[in-house]
Every structure is written in structure tokens, then in C-alpha cells.
């Protein structure tokens, strides 16, 4: 049987990424990300709903996420779902579903002050001249 386990979300990073290393020295970074949706109830009331996701990245992607992501930044996350379980100190079974990301794109601009002195961020509107457009 062939299956597909793929998740794509766009949202705001909810916690600063936390990087650690496996016993073999491989970097792993975890962070949470929130997505939101607004809808209108049958009674005409507008409601907002937030869904939180736990994201795990490995190796080079883990290093990049740790370096460039901060709480509040917008990101695109693509990966697969994994549910793991463990028994807590109280003897209770715990479950956690995570997105194991294989792609993370940083969607918004970096916070002010992170660019080199006198520099502008690549691709910003200030850099674009009408003569730069190829058509």
C-alpha cells in the first residue's frame, strides 16, 4: 500500500527555536508555529481560531532555523507528520504530534537592525528600478 504523509503550513513562529544535539552530534531544532483562520458563525458572529503546531528540523535546516527564526516571524513549513509517545514520570502515557520539516522558508523581512550598516535586504522594493523589470 502506498501512502502520502505531507503537511504544508504558513504561520507565525510562537517560540524562539531551541537547538540541541543528538549523541552523534547531529543538530535538531524545535519550535512552535501558529496558524489562524477567521470565520463567521451561522448567527453572524465573527470568530478567530488558532491552531498550534510543533515543528522539528534536522541538520543544516536545524542550524538555519536556529539562526534566522525568532518568535513572531512568519514562516512556510513543509514536511511530514509524526506522532510519538512516551510514559511520563507519573506513569501516564503521553502523545505528541510533530511536523518533521524538510523545508522551511522565512517569509517576512528580518527585524530592523539585522542588516549590515548601509545595506538593504535583497529583493526589497527599494532596490527595484523600472529598468530592472525584464518585460
DSSP file (Angstrom, degrees, kcal/mol; ACC not computed):
  #  RESIDUE AA STRUCTURE BP1 BP2  ACC     N-H-->O    O-->H-N    N-H-->O    O-->H-N    TCO  KAPPA ALPHA  PHI   PSI    X-CA   Y-CA   Z-CA
    1    1 A X              0   0    0      0, 0.0     2,-0.4     0, 0.0     0, 0.0   0.000 360.0 360.0 360.0 130.3    0.0    0.0    0.0
    2    2 A X        +     0   0    0      2,-0.0     2,-0.3     0, 0.0     0, 0.0  -0.801 360.0 177.8 -99.0 139.8    1.3    3.4   -1.0
    3    3 A X        -     0   0    0     -2,-0.4     2,-0.4     2,-0.0     0, 0.0  -0.837  22.9-135.6-135.3 172.4    0.6    6.4    1.2
    4    4 A X        -     0   0    0     -2,-0.3     2,-0.5     2,-0.0    -2,-0.0  -0.994  14.1-179.7-134.9 127.2    1.3   10.1    1.4
    5    5 A X        +     0   0    0     -2,-0.4     2,-0.4     2,-0.0    -2,-0.0  -0.863  28.4 144.0-126.4  93.1    2.2   12.0    4.6
    6    6 A X        -     0   0    0     -2,-0.5     2,-0.4    74,-0.1    74,-0.2  -0.999  23.4-175.3-139.2 135.0    2.7   15.6    3.7
    7    7 A X  E     -A   79   0A   0     72,-2.8    72,-2.3    -2,-0.4     2,-0.4  -0.989   2.5-176.0-130.5 137.2    1.9   18.8    5.6
    8    8 A X  E     +A   78   0A   0     -2,-0.4     2,-0.3    70,-0.2    70,-0.2  -0.990  14.0 165.8-131.7 124.6    2.2   22.4    4.4
    9    9 A X  E     -A   77   0A   0     68,-2.5    68,-3.0    -2,-0.4     2,-0.4  -0.967  22.6-159.5-135.2 154.4    1.5   25.3    6.8
   10   10 A X  E     +A   76   0A   0     -2,-0.3     2,-0.3    66,-0.2    66,-0.2  -0.997  40.3 117.3-129.5 126.5    2.2   29.1    6.8
   11   11 A X  E     -A   75   0A   0     64,-2.2    64,-2.8    -2,-0.4     2,-0.4  -0.921  60.0 -67.3-166.4-170.1    2.1   30.8   10.2
   12   12 A X  E     -AB  74  34A   0     22,-2.2    22,-2.9    -2,-0.3    62,-0.2  -0.833  47.5-112.5-103.2 135.5    3.8   32.8   12.8
   13   13 A X  E     - B   0  33A   0     60,-3.2    59,-3.3    -2,-0.4    20,-0.3  -0.469  27.6-166.8 -65.3 129.0    6.6   31.3   14.9
   14   14 A X        +     0   0    0     18,-2.7     2,-0.3    -2,-0.2    19,-0.2   0.695  66.4  25.3 -95.8 -21.7    5.3   31.0   18.5
   15   15 A X  S    S-     0   0    0     17,-0.9    17,-0.2    55,-0.1    -1,-0.2  -0.986  89.2 -97.4-139.5 149.1    8.6   30.4   20.4
   16   16 A X        -     0   0    0     -2,-0.3    54,-0.1     1,-0.1    14,-0.1  -0.455  57.6 -97.4 -61.1 137.8   12.2   31.1   19.7
   17   17 A X        -     0   0    0     52,-0.4     2,-0.5    48,-0.3    14,-0.2  -0.224  32.9-147.2 -59.5 147.5   13.8   28.0   18.2
   18   18 A X  E     -C   30   0A   0     12,-2.5    12,-2.1    -3,-0.1     2,-0.4  -0.970  12.6-162.8-120.4 116.3   15.6   25.7   20.6
   19   19 A X  E     +C   29   0A   0     -2,-0.5     2,-0.3    10,-0.2    10,-0.2  -0.815  17.0 159.5-103.2 139.3   18.6   23.8   19.1
   20   20 A X  E     -C   28   0A   0      8,-2.5     8,-2.6    -2,-0.4     2,-0.4  -0.843  30.8-118.1-141.3 178.6   20.2   20.8   20.7
   21   21 A X  E     -C   27   0A   0     -2,-0.3     6,-0.2     6,-0.2     2,-0.0  -0.963  16.0-127.0-128.6 142.1   22.4   18.0   19.5
   22   22 A X    >   -     0   0    0      4,-2.5     3,-2.3    -2,-0.4     6,-0.0  -0.316  42.0 -98.0 -73.1 166.4   22.0   14.2   19.4
   23   23 A X  T 3  S+     0   0    0      1,-0.3    -1,-0.1     2,-0.1    -2,-0.0   0.790 128.2  57.0 -57.1 -26.1   24.6   12.0   20.9
   24   24 A X  T 3  S-     0   0    0      2,-0.1    -1,-0.3     1,-0.0    -2,-0.0   0.495 123.4-106.7 -82.3  -3.5   26.1   11.6   17.4
   25   25 A X    <   +     0   0    0     -3,-2.3     2,-0.4     1,-0.3    -2,-0.1   0.533  69.7 146.3  92.4   7.2   26.4   15.4   17.1
   26   26 A X        -     0   0    0      1,-0.1    -4,-2.5    32,-0.0    -1,-0.3  -0.643  47.8-124.8 -79.3 130.3   23.5   16.0   14.7
   27   27 A X  E     -C   21   0A   0     -2,-0.4    32,-2.3    -6,-0.2     2,-0.4  -0.509  28.3-176.7 -74.7 142.1   21.8   19.3   15.3
   28   28 A X  E     -CD  20  58A   0     -8,-2.6    -8,-2.5    30,-0.2     2,-0.4  -0.993   4.5-166.0-138.1 131.0   18.0   19.3   15.9
   29   29 A X  E     -CD  19  57A   0     28,-2.2    28,-2.8    -2,-0.4     2,-0.4  -0.961   2.2-168.3-122.5 136.2   15.9   22.4   16.3
   30   30 A X  E     +CD  18  56A   0    -12,-2.1   -12,-2.5    -2,-0.4     2,-0.3  -0.930  15.5 152.2-122.1 145.9   12.3   22.6   17.6
   31   31 A X  E     - D   0  55A   0     24,-1.9    24,-3.1    -2,-0.4     2,-0.3  -0.970  35.4-117.0-159.8 164.4    9.9   25.5   17.6
   32   32 A X  E     - D   0  54A   0     -2,-0.3   -18,-2.7    22,-0.2   -17,-0.9  -0.785  22.5-165.7-106.5 155.1    6.1   26.1   17.6
   33   33 A X  E     -BD  13  53A   0     20,-2.3    20,-2.5    -2,-0.3     2,-0.4  -0.998   6.9-148.7-140.4 141.0    4.2   27.8   14.8
   34   34 A X  E     -BD  12  52A   0    -22,-2.9   -22,-2.2    -2,-0.4     2,-0.3  -0.906   7.8-168.9-115.1 136.8    0.6   29.1   14.9
   35   35 A X  E     - D   0  51A   0     16,-2.6    16,-2.7    -2,-0.4     2,-0.3  -0.897  11.4-161.0-115.9 152.6   -1.9   29.3   12.1
   36   36 A X  E     - D   0  50A   0     -2,-0.3     2,-0.3    14,-0.2    14,-0.2  -0.940  11.2-173.5-133.9 155.7   -5.1   31.2   12.2
   37   37 A X  E     - D   0  49A   0     12,-2.2    12,-2.9    -2,-0.3     2,-0.4  -0.994  12.1-149.2-145.0 147.5   -8.4   31.4   10.5
   38   38 A X  E     + D   0  48A   0     -2,-0.3     2,-0.3    10,-0.2    10,-0.2  -0.943  24.0 167.1-115.9 138.0  -11.4   33.7   10.8
   39   39 A X  E     - D   0  47A   0      8,-2.5     8,-3.3    -2,-0.4     2,-0.5  -0.943  31.8-121.1-144.9 165.2  -14.9   32.6   10.1
   40   40 A X  E     - D   0  46A   0     -2,-0.3     6,-0.2     6,-0.2     2,-0.0  -0.940  26.0-134.5-112.3 130.0  -18.5   33.7   10.6
   41   41 A X    >   -     0   0    0      4,-3.0     3,-2.4    -2,-0.5     0, 0.0  -0.295  32.7-101.4 -73.8 164.2  -20.9   31.6   12.6
   42   42 A X  T 3  S+     0   0    0      1,-0.3    -1,-0.1     2,-0.1    -2,-0.0   0.754 125.5  59.7 -57.7 -22.7  -24.4   30.9   11.3
   43   43 A X  T 3  S-     0   0    0      2,-0.1    -1,-0.3     1,-0.0    -2,-0.0   0.458 122.9-106.9 -84.7  -0.6  -25.6   33.6   13.8
   44   44 A X  S <  S+     0   0    0     -3,-2.4     2,-0.4     1,-0.3    -2,-0.1   0.511  72.9 141.0  90.2   5.9  -23.3   36.2   12.0
   45   45 A X        -     0   0    0      1,-0.0    -4,-3.0    -5,-0.0     2,-0.4  -0.687  48.9-132.6 -85.4 131.5  -20.7   36.3   14.7
   46   46 A X  E     -D   40   0A   0     -2,-0.4     2,-0.3    -6,-0.2    -6,-0.2  -0.699  29.1-176.1 -84.1 130.8  -17.0   36.6   13.5
   47   47 A X  E     -D   39   0A   0     -8,-3.3    -8,-2.5    -2,-0.4     2,-0.4  -0.925  16.7-147.7-126.8 151.3  -14.7   34.2   15.3
   48   48 A X  E     -D   38   0A   0     -2,-0.3     2,-0.4   -10,-0.2   -10,-0.2  -0.967  12.1-166.3-120.3 138.4  -11.0   33.6   15.1
   49   49 A X  E     -D   37   0A   0    -12,-2.9   -12,-2.2    -2,-0.4     2,-0.4  -0.978   2.1-161.5-126.4 132.8   -9.4   30.2   15.6
   50   50 A X  E     -D   36   0A   0     -2,-0.4     2,-0.4   -14,-0.2   -14,-0.2  -0.952   1.3-165.0-117.4 134.9   -5.7   29.5   16.2
   51   51 A X  E     -D   35   0A   0    -16,-2.7   -16,-2.6    -2,-0.4     2,-0.4  -0.975  10.4-149.7-118.8 130.8   -4.1   26.1   15.7
   52   52 A X  E     -D   34   0A   0     -2,-0.4     2,-0.4   -18,-0.2   -18,-0.2  -0.811  11.5-170.2-104.0 141.2   -0.6   25.4   17.1
   53   53 A X  E     -D   33   0A   0    -20,-2.5   -20,-2.3    -2,-0.4     2,-0.5  -0.972  18.1-137.7-128.4 142.5    2.0   23.0   15.6
   54   54 A X  E     -De  32  98A   0     43,-0.5    45,-3.0    -2,-0.4     2,-0.4  -0.886  25.0-162.0 -97.8 129.5    5.2   21.7   16.9
   55   55 A X  E     -De  31  99A   0    -24,-3.1   -24,-1.9    -2,-0.5     2,-0.4  -0.915   9.1-168.4-118.1 138.7    8.0   21.6   14.3
   56   56 A X  E     -De  30 100A   0     43,-2.9    45,-2.3    -2,-0.4     2,-0.3  -0.994   6.0-174.8-126.1 131.1   11.2   19.7   14.3
   57   57 A X  E     -D   29   0A   0    -28,-2.8   -28,-2.2    -2,-0.4     2,-0.3  -0.912   8.8-150.6-124.0 153.9   14.1   20.3   11.9
   58   58 A X  E >>  -D   28   0A   0     43,-0.4     3,-1.0    -2,-0.3     4,-0.9  -0.877  46.8 -22.5-125.8 154.2   17.4   18.4   11.5
   59   59 A X  H 3> S+     0   0    0    -32,-2.3     4,-1.9    -2,-0.3     3,-0.2  -0.174 125.2   1.7  57.1-128.6   21.0   19.0   10.4
   60   60 A X  H 3> S+     0   0    0      1,-0.2     4,-2.3     2,-0.2    -1,-0.2   0.889 135.1  52.3 -61.9 -41.0   21.6   22.0    8.1
   61   61 A X  H <> S+     0   0    0     -3,-1.0     4,-2.6     1,-0.2    -1,-0.2   0.876 107.0  54.1 -62.5 -37.0   17.9   23.1    8.2
   62   62 A X  H  X S+     0   0    0     -4,-0.9     4,-2.2   -35,-0.2    -1,-0.2   0.909 108.8  48.5 -62.2 -42.6   18.0   23.0   12.0
   63   63 A X  H  X S+     0   0    0     -4,-1.9     4,-1.8     2,-0.2    -2,-0.2   0.911 112.4  48.3 -64.0 -43.1   21.1   25.3   12.1
   64   64 A X  H  X S+     0   0    0     -4,-2.3     4,-2.8     2,-0.2     5,-0.4   0.921 111.9  48.5 -65.1 -44.0   19.4   27.8    9.7
   65   65 A X  H  X S+     0   0    0     -4,-2.6     4,-2.1     1,-0.2   -48,-0.3   0.909 111.7  50.0 -63.3 -41.3   16.1   27.8   11.6
   66   66 A X  H  < S+     0   0    0     -4,-2.2    -1,-0.2    -5,-0.2    -2,-0.2   0.869 116.4  42.7 -63.3 -35.8   18.0   28.4   14.9
   67   67 A X  H  < S+     0   0    0     -4,-1.8    -2,-0.2    -5,-0.2    -1,-0.2   0.882 126.8  25.1 -78.6 -40.3   20.0   31.2   13.3
   68   68 A X  H  < S+     0   0    0     -4,-2.8     2,-0.3    -5,-0.1    -3,-0.2   0.690 100.7  82.4-107.1 -20.9   17.2   33.1   11.4
   69   69 A X     <  +     0   0    0     -4,-2.1   -52,-0.4    -5,-0.4     2,-0.3  -0.668  47.6 167.9 -90.6 142.4   13.8   32.3   13.0
   70   70 A X    >   -     0   0    0     -2,-0.3     3,-2.0   -54,-0.1   -57,-0.3  -0.947  48.4 -70.3-140.8 163.1   12.6   34.2   16.1
   71   71 A X  T 3  S+     0   0    0     -2,-0.3   -57,-0.2     1,-0.2     3,-0.1  -0.275 119.4  23.3 -54.2 132.2    9.2   34.4   17.8
   72   72 A X  T 3  S+     0   0    0    -59,-3.3    -1,-0.2     1,-0.3   -58,-0.1   0.114  88.7 127.1  97.7 -21.1    6.7   36.3   15.7
   73   73 A X    <   -     0   0    0     -3,-2.0   -60,-3.2   -61,-0.1     2,-0.4  -0.363  60.7-120.3 -69.1 150.3    8.4   35.8   12.3
   74   74 A X  E     +A   12   0A   0    -62,-0.2    33,-1.8    35,-0.1    34,-1.0  -0.752  38.0 176.3 -92.5 138.9    6.2   34.3    9.5
   75   75 A X  E     -AF  11 106A   0    -64,-2.8   -64,-2.2    -2,-0.4     2,-0.5  -0.987  31.0-136.5-144.5 151.2    7.4   31.0    8.0
   76   76 A X  E     -AF  10 105A   0     29,-2.5    29,-2.4    -2,-0.3     2,-0.4  -0.922  27.5-168.3-101.5 129.2    6.3   28.4    5.5
   77   77 A X  E     +AF   9 104A   0    -68,-3.0   -68,-2.5    -2,-0.5     2,-0.4  -0.986   8.7 179.9-126.1 129.8    6.9   24.9    6.8
   78   78 A X  E     +AF   8 103A   0     25,-2.7    24,-2.6    -2,-0.4    25,-1.7  -0.992  31.4  93.1-128.2 135.1    6.7   21.7    4.7
   79   79 A X  E     -AF   7 101A   0    -72,-2.3   -72,-2.8    -2,-0.4     2,-0.3  -0.902  63.7 -64.1 179.6-149.9    7.2   18.2    6.0
   80   80 A X  E     - F   0 100A   0     20,-1.8    20,-3.3    -2,-0.3     2,-0.3  -0.910  40.1-111.4-129.7 155.9    5.5   15.1    7.4
   81   81 A X  E     - F   0  99A   0     -2,-0.3     2,-0.4    18,-0.2    18,-0.2  -0.672  31.3-179.6 -86.8 141.1    3.5   14.3   10.5
   82   82 A X  E     - F   0  98A   0     16,-2.5    16,-3.1    -2,-0.3     2,-0.5  -0.986  11.2-160.1-139.6 130.1    5.0   12.1   13.2
   83   83 A X  E     - F   0  97A   0     -2,-0.4     2,-0.3    14,-0.3    14,-0.2  -0.940  14.3-178.1-109.4 128.8    3.3   11.1   16.4
   84   84 A X  E     - F   0  96A   0     12,-2.6    12,-2.1    -2,-0.5     2,-0.3  -0.888   7.2-158.5-123.0 157.1    5.5    9.8   19.2
   85   85 A X  E     + F   0  95A   0     -2,-0.3     2,-0.3    10,-0.2    10,-0.2  -0.939  12.0 170.7-133.8 155.7    4.5    8.5   22.6
   86   86 A X  E     - F   0  94A   0      8,-1.8     8,-3.3    -2,-0.3     2,-0.6  -0.975  34.6-109.7-155.9 162.3    6.3    8.1   26.0
   87   87 A X  E     - F   0  93A   0     -2,-0.3     6,-0.2     6,-0.2     5,-0.1  -0.881  35.3-139.4-101.3 125.6    5.4    7.3   29.5
   88   88 A X    >   -     0   0    0      4,-3.1     3,-2.1    -2,-0.6    -1,-0.0  -0.167  30.0 -97.6 -76.4 172.7    5.8   10.2   32.0
   89   89 A X  T 3  S+     0   0    0      1,-0.3    -1,-0.1     2,-0.1    -2,-0.0   0.757 125.3  59.4 -61.6 -24.9    7.2   10.0   35.5
   90   90 A X  T 3  S-     0   0    0      2,-0.1    -1,-0.3     1,-0.0     3,-0.1   0.424 119.8-110.4 -84.5   1.8    3.6    9.7   36.7
   91   91 A X  S <  S+     0   0    0     -3,-2.1     2,-0.2     1,-0.3    -2,-0.1   0.387  75.9 133.7  86.2  -4.0    3.1    6.5   34.7
   92   92 A X        -     0   0    0     -5,-0.1    -4,-3.1     1,-0.1     2,-0.4  -0.550  59.2-119.9 -81.0 144.0    0.7    8.2   32.3
   93   93 A X  E     - F   0  87A   0     -6,-0.2     2,-0.3    -2,-0.2    -6,-0.2  -0.705  30.9-162.4 -82.7 132.1    1.1    7.7   28.5
   94   94 A X  E     - F   0  86A   0     -8,-3.3    -8,-1.8    -2,-0.4     2,-0.3  -0.888   4.2-160.9-117.5 147.7    1.7   11.0   26.6
   95   95 A X  E     - F   0  85A   0     -2,-0.3     2,-0.3   -10,-0.2   -10,-0.2  -0.948   7.4-177.9-127.0 146.8    1.4   11.7   22.9
   96   96 A X  E     - F   0  84A   0    -12,-2.1   -12,-2.6    -2,-0.3     2,-0.5  -0.953  12.5-155.4-147.1 126.6    2.8   14.4   20.8
   97   97 A X  E     + F   0  83A   0     -2,-0.3   -43,-0.5   -14,-0.2     2,-0.3  -0.894  23.1 179.1-101.9 129.6    2.2   15.0   17.0
   98   98 A X  E     -eF  54  82A   0    -16,-3.1   -16,-2.5    -2,-0.5     2,-0.6  -0.881  31.6-123.4-128.0 156.2    5.0   17.0   15.3
   99   99 A X  E     -eF  55  81A   0    -45,-3.0   -43,-2.9    -2,-0.3     2,-1.0  -0.915  19.7-152.9 -95.9 118.9    5.8   18.2   11.9
  100  100 A X  E     -eF  56  80A   0    -20,-3.3   -20,-1.8    -2,-0.6     2,-0.2  -0.827  25.2-147.3 -90.4 102.3    9.2   16.9   10.8
  101  101 A X  E     + F   0  79A   0    -45,-2.3   -43,-0.4    -2,-1.0   -22,-0.3  -0.481  34.3 172.9 -81.3 138.0   10.1   19.6    8.4
  102  102 A X  E    S+     0   0A   0    -24,-2.6     2,-0.3     1,-0.3   -23,-0.2   0.389  78.3  33.2-113.9  -4.3   12.2   19.1    5.3
  103  103 A X  E     + F   0  78A   0    -25,-1.7   -25,-2.7     2,-0.0     2,-0.4  -0.947  59.4 175.2-152.9 130.1   11.7   22.7    4.0
  104  104 A X  E     - F   0  77A   0     -2,-0.3     2,-0.4   -27,-0.2   -27,-0.2  -0.988   9.3-166.6-135.9 125.6   11.3   26.0    5.9
  105  105 A X  E     - F   0  76A   0    -29,-2.4   -29,-2.5    -2,-0.4     2,-0.8  -0.938  19.3-136.1-112.4 135.2   11.0   29.3    4.2
  106  106 A X  E     - F   0  75A   0     -2,-0.4   -31,-0.2   -31,-0.2     4,-0.1  -0.807  26.1-177.3 -90.5 110.9   11.4   32.6    6.1
  107  107 A X        +     0   0    0    -33,-1.8     2,-0.2    -2,-0.8   -32,-0.2   0.787  51.6  56.8 -89.7 -29.9    8.6   34.7    4.7
  108  108 A X  S    S-     0   0    0    -34,-1.0     3,-0.1     1,-0.1   -35,-0.0  -0.536  91.2 -86.3-102.1 170.2    8.8   38.1    6.3
  109  109 A X        -     0   0    0     -2,-0.2   -35,-0.1     1,-0.1    -1,-0.1  -0.286  49.8 -97.6 -68.1 156.0   11.6   40.6    6.5
  110  110 A X        -     0   0    0      1,-0.1    -1,-0.1    -4,-0.1     3,-0.1  -0.392  51.4 -89.6 -67.7 152.3   14.2   40.4    9.1
  111  111 A X    >   -     0   0    0      1,-0.1     3,-1.3     2,-0.1     4,-0.1  -0.263  57.7 -82.3 -60.5 153.0   13.6   42.7   12.2
  112  112 A X  T 3  S+     0   0    0      1,-0.2    -1,-0.1     2,-0.1     0, 0.0  -0.217 114.8  33.8 -56.1 144.0   15.2   46.1   11.9
  113  113 A X  T 3  S+     0   0    0     -3,-0.1    -1,-0.2     3,-0.1    -2,-0.1   0.420  88.5  97.3  91.7  -1.6   18.8   46.3   12.8
  114  114 A X    <   +     0   0    0     -3,-1.3     2,-0.2    -4,-0.1    -2,-0.1   0.497  64.0  89.3 -97.7  -3.2   19.8   42.9   11.5
  115  115 A X  S    S-     0   0    0     -4,-0.1     3,-0.1     1,-0.1     6,-0.1  -0.612  90.0 -94.4 -91.1 153.5   21.1   44.2    8.2
  116  116 A X    >   -     0   0    0     -2,-0.2     3,-2.5     1,-0.1    -1,-0.1  -0.285  59.3 -78.5 -60.9 151.8   24.7   45.3    7.6
  117  117 A X  T 3  S+     0   0    0      1,-0.3    -1,-0.1    -4,-0.1     3,-0.1  -0.278 117.8   3.3 -53.6 127.1   25.4   49.0    8.0
  118  118 A X  T 3  S+     0   0    0      1,-0.3    -1,-0.3    -3,-0.1     2,-0.1   0.433 107.7 122.0  76.4  -1.2   24.2   50.9    4.9
  119  119 A X    <   -     0   0    0     -3,-2.5     2,-0.3     3,-0.0    -1,-0.3  -0.463  49.6-148.2 -92.1 164.2   22.9   47.7    3.4
  120  120 A X        -     0   0    0     -2,-0.1     2,-0.2    -3,-0.1    -4,-0.1  -0.933  31.4 -97.2-125.7 155.0   19.4   46.8    2.2
  121  121 A X    >   -     0   0    0     -2,-0.3     3,-1.8     1,-0.1     6,-0.2  -0.505  46.8-103.7 -72.4 135.0   17.7   43.5    2.2
  122  122 A X  T 3  S+     0   0    0      1,-0.3    -1,-0.1    -2,-0.2    -3,-0.0  -0.319 105.3  20.4 -58.2 135.2   18.0   41.7   -1.2
  123  123 A X  T 3  S+     0   0    0      1,-0.3    -1,-0.3    -3,-0.1     2,-0.1   0.516  87.2 145.1  85.1   5.0   14.7   41.8   -3.0
  124  124 A X    X>  -     0   0    0     -3,-1.8     3,-1.4     1,-0.1     4,-0.6  -0.392  62.4-114.5 -75.4 158.2   13.3   44.8   -1.2
  125  125 A X  G >4 S+     0   0    0      1,-0.3     3,-0.8     2,-0.2    -1,-0.1   0.789 113.0  65.9 -63.4 -27.8   11.1   47.2   -3.0
  126  126 A X  G 34 S+     0   0    0      1,-0.2    -1,-0.3     3,-0.0    -2,-0.0   0.779  98.8  53.8 -65.2 -24.9   13.7   50.0   -2.6
  127  127 A X  G <4 S+     0   0    0     -3,-1.4     2,-0.4    -6,-0.2    -1,-0.2   0.688  87.6  98.1 -80.8 -19.1   16.1   48.0   -4.8
  128  128 A X    <<  -     0   0    0     -3,-0.8     2,-0.3    -4,-0.6     3,-0.0  -0.583  49.2-177.0 -83.9 124.4   13.7   47.7   -7.7
  129  129 A X    >>  -     0   0    0     -2,-0.4     3,-2.2     1,-0.1     4,-0.5  -0.879  37.3-118.0-112.4 148.3   14.0   50.1  -10.6
  130  130 A X  G >4 S+     0   0    0     -2,-0.3     3,-1.1     1,-0.3    -1,-0.1   0.842 116.0  58.9 -55.1 -33.3   11.7   50.1  -13.6
  131  131 A X  G 34 S+     0   0    0      1,-0.2    -1,-0.3     3,-0.1    -3,-0.0   0.657  95.1  65.9 -70.6 -13.6   14.6   49.3  -15.9
  132  132 A X  G <4 S+     0   0    0     -3,-2.2     2,-0.4     2,-0.0    -1,-0.2   0.683  77.0  97.4 -79.5 -18.7   15.2   46.1  -13.8
  133  133 A X  S << S-     0   0    0     -3,-1.1    -5,-0.0    -4,-0.5    -3,-0.0  -0.595  70.5-145.7 -76.3 125.6   11.9   44.5  -15.0
  134  134 A X              0   0    0     -2,-0.4    -1,-0.1     1,-0.2    -3,-0.1   0.433 360.0 360.0 -77.4   2.0   12.7   42.2  -17.9
  135  135 A X              0   0    0      0, 0.0    -1,-0.2     0, 0.0    -2,-0.0   0.384 360.0 360.0-130.9 360.0    9.4   42.8  -19.9
